[in-house]
Amino acid sequence: MKKVHIFNAGPCKLPQPAIQAGIEALKDFKGTGMSVIEISHRTKEWESIMNETVALWKELYNIPEGYHVLFLGGGASTQFCYVPYNLLNKKAAYLDTGVWAHKAAKEAKMFGEVEIVASSEADVYNHIPKGWKIPTDADYFHITTNNTIYGTEIKKDIDSPVTLVADMSSDFMSRPVDVTKYGLIYGGAQKNVGPAGVTVVIVREDLLGKVNRPLPTMIDYRTHIKGESMFNTPPVFPIFMMHETMKWIKDMGGLEVIQKRNEEKAALLYGEIDANPMFKGTVIDKEDRSLMNVCFVLSDEYKAKKPELEAEFLAFAKEQGMAGLKGHRSVGGFRASLYNACELEDVKALVACMQEFAKKNA
Ligand SMILES: *Cc1c(COP(=O)(O)O)cnc(C)c1O
């Protein structure tokens, strides 16, 4: 197979052992003579996968009593409406740090008053706003911990006087998280914990059942708590792949080790961006730089002299086996996504490629 360094933003690189286990399970699931996608989800073989996957989430994130881990469909985008549907009575507060955060706030407006506590939209989201205050009369405060498109990240678990809700789609399981600070955490799996098709929700049960509106059965989190994520047919193959990905995280040594790895990879790449005269980072405050999505562009000097170098670099990098370096269509430039499964070796290859390209075009 062709050797490729995968920097895709999502879907993205997954651990090889998980992919191998997926191939085996597609052929013969646990010696049943059936594929994992042919067997009933009401079998003990499948139920053990469900239970183990929940247990891995609880263990790796140190999730305390009172919280439930749910595996749903619909992607993180559907959670933009689930959250206000279930939690918003009068007013919710949102931090506007990017396209996803913006979309989440937009959905909430259908259910009540929304206060945007701060926004960096006017600066094309090149930083995380600072110095804002969370209104104490809000039902919850919503943040997006990692802004996939712009490469900014809130790397610490913040304190909130009201229920904290976080979209962690793109930095799920990339570092230890103090779950007790959050009332609800959600994310699509396809950036760090599996393939597309399953959405994970971690919710504190005592927050539910407090809104005045009627809730459609499938949108009521309590349905899925009671049904243990099998009220209806769960996305079995994505969950199986998530099970294997979580096992890999555990085998790697858990989230402290994963975090160190992620810090090391990001430091290497940001170091090159800062040192290489051809490139510059797009995130203004270094403390906001995402460990997951590293966004950069041609430096002003080179952009003025030779703007075609942007396309040339992408072509050069592609030739060298790099995949997925084009920045999001809304911002352009380059983006390297260094999710958990990305190896230091991949980043070293990218750095070498940047150095070679700069040398050739100096
Ligand atoms: C990708 C992404 C989403 C959208 O996820 P879907 O599963 O495609 O709906 C939402 N929020 C963030 C932060 C993302 O990175």
The ligand as a Gaussian input file, in Angstrom:
#p B3LYP/6-31G(d) Opt

LIG

0 1
 C      -16.589000      18.530000      12.622000
 C      -17.180000      19.316000      13.706000
 C      -18.560000      19.405000      13.898000
 C      -19.548000      18.753000      12.956000
 O      -19.567000      17.405000      13.166000
 P      -20.574000      16.455000      12.359000
 O      -20.396000      15.152000      13.097000
 O      -20.087000      16.420000      10.958000
 O      -21.927000      17.004000      12.478000
 C      -19.027000      20.121000      14.975000
 N      -18.186000      20.732000      15.822000
 C      -16.854000      20.684000      15.667000
 C      -15.968000      21.367000      16.643000
 C      -16.312000      19.971000      14.608000
 O      -14.972000      19.914000      14.446000

